Amino acid sequence: MRVAFASNLWVEHLGFMQLMATLLPRGHTPTLHISTRPRRLLRSLVRERPDVVAFSLTSNNALWAFDLAAQLRAALPGTRIVAGGPHATLFPQAFRGGAFDAICLGEGDLAFAEWLAELEQGGTGADVANMWDCTAEASPPAPSRPLIDPLDALPFAHREPFYRLPFFGRSPFKTFLVSRGCAYSCRFCYNSRFRSLFAGRGRYRRVMSPERAVDEVEAVCNAYPTRLALFEDDVFPYETDWLARFVPLYRRRVGLPLILNIRADLLDEDNVRLYREAGVRAVSFGVQSGSESRRLRQLGTRVKDGTLIEAAQLLHRHGIALMTYNIFGLPGETAEEVLDTILFNRALGADYSRNGMFQPYAGLPLTEDTGFSDSRRLDVRTIYYHSVLGGPDAGRIANLQNFSNWMIRHAGADRLIRWLTRLPPNPLFRGFFWLTFLNGIRQRLMMSWREVAGLVLRNAA
């Protein structure tokens, strides 16, 4: 069958790549369609007339997908339309009675291929574990398929449909995952829901063997121009026995700089030393708020100020750059508290930062505190300059977010910026945010301004 994967984001979608890898040996033909313009994407899909169109959805792009699926249903009535991803898994009822034929609940590596096999044999696929017929009257089941373990059993991600596009193929960095799941349940993160949803289905956090991880990275970096390996795991492996096997293999067979995500409370002298030996260029961890009490109670990260300070100092002693994640505009947060978060990041010596506005994603514990728990609320389309919470300090918080990247790395203009943030939000402030934000991306990912411009144009076109 011809299976078209559709996306409105110019990013390496590792989920799509992994699904494509399971379809190829079974005789299916996966194709890729990407555009930020719905009409252009619709035309591309209609020209191909695939047997199946597949979406992977978060709450940010669900509204876009619902609209496009309705147009596809009218234009290609014989094409099956299916969705997976966090939004489909957490809110299957939202897909009932719409344009989608089926959704995948949880991991789809095996389920999607089995569903296609039943369709080929004239069946409906209704009995395939983890797949749900949206047109059925029965309520959606919970994910019932065991979580894939070990991950070494998975084939290498099929990257060719992405990398044949110059935007991806010539990119200086390539992305990888060596694990699935997270051992923590922060109140603002989808893992807090997934850990309970998949209870009894096996280990939630699973890690590839170091040998399997290096095999795939080496194969990709040998086949495509690469200057940097970007690992997108929620929490990159930190166990010293795993790293002791990974580091010499990676240095000998790959030898490229790498970037990873971690939690501050998982860093110690032993694993940071191994990160440095591997060639880690930057480590990212969540600060989220400059208020320890908010971190401990409201956000549930359980990370104290002292832990963050010690982790930052440890990385800097070993010559590893630090990128922090922060959330501005938390429920009940004032502009002065946001300013405290900025100054705390500065005190940590953060080299880069990613500072988003709080979004009340449905179904998460922190969101339920705000009253925005309705899964049909889809007005959470960007984290960078939009929040639906409002409040008396909303304008100043938005302005602080616009200046945050600069303020974290520079201390000379605090008085001026404090005054500017009391003005109404405006396009100039937003433009300043994007300039400083993209400069951070350029430096962290070893990109030229020309490459950054290509990234912006692709995702803004």
N, C-alpha and C positions, 0 to 999 in steps of 0.2 A: 504494500500500500504506500501511497505517496502521502507523507505526513509533513505538513508545513508548521513550523514553529514561528510564532508571531510575537514581536516585542516592540515597544515604543521607546526603549532605552538603548543607547549605543554603549553597552557594557558587555564584557565577556560573561555570558550567562552560563556558569558552570553546571547548573541544573539541566539546562537544555543539552549541553555537551554530553553529560553523562547519560541522559535518556537516548540521545542519538547513537551512542556507543552500544546500547543494548538492542537497538532496532536494526542496525546494519546486518549483524549475523543472521537475523531472521528474515532477511530478504526485503525489508522495507527501505524506502528511499526518503531520508529526512532532508528537508530544505529549510532555509532560514530567510525570514522576511523581517526587516527592521526599518522603521521610519517613525519619526516624531509626528508626522502628519497623517492623521487617520485616513484621509481620502487617498493619499498615495499608497498607504499600506493596504487599503481595501482593493485598489486597482491591481496591485501586485498579486494579491491572493486570488482575485477573480481570474486574472490571466492564467495562473497556474492550474486552477480548478483541482485542488488536492482532494484526496479522500477524507482526510482529517486535518483540522486546524487545532493546534494546541497552544494554550496560554499558560503562563506561570504568573500568579498574581499575589501581590501584597495589597494592603489596604490603600496604598498610594495610587496604584494604577488599576484598581478594580472598576471604578466608574468608567474609565476609558475602555476597558475590555468589554463591559456590559454593552456600551454603545456600539462598539465595533462588531461584537457578536450578533447584535440585532440586525445590523446592515448585512453581515455575511449570510445570515439566515435567509434574508430576502433575496440576495443575489445568487447564492449557491444552496438551494433548498436540499440538495442531495448530499451535501458535505456534513460530516459529523464534526461537532465543535465540543472540545473538551478543555477543562481547566484543572490546574493543580496549584501548588504553592501554599503559603501560609493562610491567605484569605480563604481559599477554598476549603482547606482543612479545618479551620476554626469556625467558619460560618457557612456550612453547606446549605442551610435553609435559604440563604440569600439567592441561590441559583435555581431554586424550584420555580417552575412555570415560566422561565425565561428562554433565551435563545440557546442555552447550552444543553447538549445531550447528556453529558456525564461529567463528573468531576473525580479527581483522584484525592483520596484522603490519606495524607501522610506520604511515605516514600513510594515513588512510582517506578523505580528502576525495573522491577519485575512485573508489577501490576499492569502498567501501561502496555507492555509487550503482550501479556496474556489477554488483555482486553482486545487488542488489535487482532490477535489470532482468532478469538471467538467471532469477531465481526467478519473476518475472511471466510469463516466456515458457515456464515449465515446466521449466527446467533446474535444476541443483544449485548452480551458482556455483563449482564446483570448479576451473575453469580461470581464474578471475579473479586477476590478479596481486595479491599482498599479502593474499589471503584464503585461509584453510586450513580444510578440512572436518575437524572434530574427530572425526568418526565414521569417517574413512578409515583404512585400515591403513598407508598410506604415512607416512613421517616428515614433519614439517612443513618446508616450504622456508624459505629465508632471504628476507627482504623483497627483492623484485626490481624493484619499480616505482621509477623515478627520483624523487628528492625534488622536491617542487613548487618551481619556480623559473622566473620571478620570483613572489614572493608577491602582487604587484599583481594577478595573474590571479584571485585568490580573491575571491568575493563578500563583501560585508559580512556579519559574523556575524548570524544570525537570532536576535534577543534577545526577541522578543515573548512566547514561551511562559514565559520567566523573568520579564519585567517586568510581565506582567499580574498576577503575584502581588505584592501590596502589599509583602511583605518585601523583594523585589528592586527593584520599581518605585520605591518611596519611599526607597530607600537613598540616603544623601548622596553615595556614591561609585559610580562605574561602572568596570569593569575592561577593560583592553585589552592586546593583544599586537601589536607591530609587527615582530617578528622570530621566527625559529625556530632552535633549535640554539644551541650554545655552543662557542666556539673552544678551550675548555680541558677537561682530563681529570682533574679532582680525583678522588682514589681513593675517596671516599665518595659520589660522585654518579653517577647513571645515565648522564650524558653520556659517562663513560669507557667504558661498554659500547656505547652507541649509535654513537659515532664510528667504532668498528671494525665494528659490524654493518652500517652504511650505507656503508662504504668503497666507492668506485667508483660510487655512485648520485647523484653531484652534490655541490655545496657543502653542507656540513652546516649552517653558520651562514648564514642568509639574512635580509635586511632589506628591508622595504617601502620604497618611495620616500617621502620626507617628504610629498609631496602626497597620496598614497594614505592615509597614516597620519592626516593631519589631516582628510581628507574623512570618514573613518569616525568619528573622535572628535567632530567637529562635528555630524554627523548624529545621533549618540546623545545628545549633550548638549542639542541643540535639541528632541529628542523626549521626553526624560525629565528629571525634576528631578535636578540633579547639582551638587554643590559641590566635588567633587574627582575628578580623573582618576587612577586607579591602574594603572600599567603593570607587568605581571607577567612581563615578559621576564626570562630568566635574566641576560642582560646587555643593558641598554638601549643603543641606539646611542650611541657616544662619539666617533665620527669628526667632526672639526670641519666638514668640508665638508657632511656630512649635516645636522648641527645648524644650520649657517648658513642652510640652506634651510628647516628645520623651524621654527625659533624664531619668525621674523616671521610665518609663516603661523599658527602656533598662537596667538600673542599676539593677532593681529587677529581670527581667526575663532572661537577658543575662549576663551582668556583665563582659564581656571580654574587653580587650583593643581594641581600634579601631583607624584606620588611615583614613584620608579623604583629599580631594582636595578642595581648596577655592581660591578666589581672595583676594589679600592683602587689597584692598579697601572695602571689605565687612566685615572685622573683626572689632569688637569693644569690649569694656569691657564686655558688657552683653553676647554676644554670645560666646566669648572665655571662660568666666566663666562657661557657660553651657557645652561647650566642655570638659572643665577640669572635671566637675562633672560627665559627661558621661563616663570618662575614656579614653579620646582621648590621644593616645600615641604620635602621630606626625601629623602635618598639613603640606600639600604641597601647595605652590603657585608659580606662574610664576614670575621670575625676567626677564628672557630672555636676557636682555642686561644690562651692567653697564652704558650705555649711556641713560640718560633721553630723549634726543631729538630723539634717534632712537625708543625708546618705544612709544613716543607720535606720531611721524610722520610715520616712516617706518613700525612699527609693529602694531600700532593702539590700543595698550592695554590701553592707557589713564591713566597709573599708574605712578605717580611721585616718585622721590627718597624718599622724606619725608614720603610718604605713606608706602613704603616698609620698611623703617627704623622703623617707629612707629609700624607696624604690627609685625615685628620680635621681637621688644622689648616687646610688649604685650604678645606674645606667651611665651617668655622666663620668664617673670614675673610670669606666671601661670604654669611654669614647663612643657610646651609642646614643644617637639622637632620640629624643622623646616627643611623641605626639600624644596629645590628650583629647579625649572626647568630653564634651560638656553639653548640658541641657539648660537652656534659658527659658524663663517664663513658666516655671513649675507652678502647680496650683498653690495659690497663696503667696507666691514669691514676690518680693518688692524689687524695685530697681536697685536699691542699695545692696540687696543680697546678690543680685546679678553682678554688680560691680565687685563685690567681695570675691565672687567666683573668678572673675578676670584677674584680680590681684593675686589670688591664691595660685593660679596657673603661672603667673609671672614669677612668683616666689619659688615655684617648683623648677623654674628654668625650662619650661616647655619650648621646644624648638619649633613645633608646629601644633596647630589645634584645629579641631573640627567642632564648631559651636552651632548647634541647631536649636530651633525653638521647640518647646514641648508640644507634642501632638497627642490628642486623646484617642489613640487607637483602641477600637472597640474590643472588649473582652479581657483587657489586662487589668490587674489589680489596681494600679495607680489611676487608670482611667475611670474605674468604677467609683473611686473617691470623688471624682468631679461631677458625676451624673451623666457623662457622655458615654454610656455603656451600650447604646443602640448600635447593633452591627450594620444598620442601614446608613449610618452617618458616613459619608464618603468625602467630606470636605476637608480632608487632611492630605493635600496633594504635594506639598513641599515642606521640608523642615527648615528651610533656610531663611525665610522672611515672612512666614505666615503662621498665625496661631488663631484658633477659633475661640480661645478662652476669654480674651479681652481683659477688662479690669482697668482701674485708674492709672496704673503704671505701664499699660501695654505699649504706648507710643515710645516712652523712654527706654523700655526694655528692648524694643525692636531696634532703636538707635544704638544702644550699647552692643547689641549683637552685631550690628554693621561695623562697629569700630573694634570689636573684640580681638580679631586676629592681629591688628596693629598694636593694641594696648598690651597684649600679653608679651610681645617681644620688644616693646619700646616704652620707656618711662618718661620721656621728655615732654609730652603734651597732655598730661592728665587733666590739668586745670581747664585747658581749652576744650578738650573732648567732653568733660563733664558739662560744660556750658552748652556745647553743640547738641548734646543728647536731650536737652530740654526743649529743643526746637521740634516742630512737627516732622514726622518721618517723611522722607522725600527721595526721589530717584538718585540724587547725588550721593547720599549716604549709602544707598543700596549699591550703587556703582563702585564706591570705595570698598565695600565689603567684598564684592566679586573680584576686584583687582588684587586685594591682599590675600583672599582665599586661594585664587588661582596661582598666585606667586608661591604660596606654600606648597600647593600640589606640584608645581614645576620643580621646586627644589627637592622635595621629598622623593618624587618619582623619577628624578634625573631626566627631566624633559626639557626641550627647548621651548621658547615662546611660540615658535611656529607649530610645534606639536600640541601645545596647550590650546592654541587658536583652533586647530583642527578639532580637538575634543569639544570645545565650546560650540563651534559652528554645527557640528553633527547633532548635538543634543539640543540646540536652540532652533534649528531649521524647521 
